[in-house]
Amino acid sequence: MTINVKDATGATREISTIDDLLELFPAALTGSGNLKVALVESTAPQKVIGQATWTKTTITLTGNSDQLLAANAARVGFIVVNRVGNAQIDVDIAGGTVAANTGRPIFAGNDYFFTGVYCPTGIVTVKGTNGQIVNVWEAV
């Protein structure tokens, strides 16, 4: 990621590494000065969840560890809904093999919302009862 900052003279400088920052503000980073940096522009803007496009998927579980979501670097959030009348499901946001009671539990009739820094972009897995239906909404 690259950001543009204004230096002490008011000129805009591009910063993409710690070395760039140290070159621009050496006294501040060594503890002998004050650092005042205003973010002017980011070349990698983050999408706001309200501006995302949501897609709903219905998944029928097999009783084994199933893939809830494929890896998606553009993902900014997702909601998992365990329907009323279902057994507990367990979700692994690290995409590992899930066994009963080893993931994030979601009880019948409940949901869980992952967003921001808590939203994984890798594979997400789930375990529940064979034939159990789970809904998931993904935001990109």
Secondary structure, 3 states (H helix, E strand, C coil): CCEEEECCCCCEEEECCHHHHHHHCHHHHCCCCCCCCCEEEECCCCCCHHHCCEEEEEEECCCCEEEEECCCCCCCEEEEEECCCCCCEEEECCCCCCCCCCCEEECCCCEEEEEHHHCCCCCEEEECCCCCEEEEEEEC
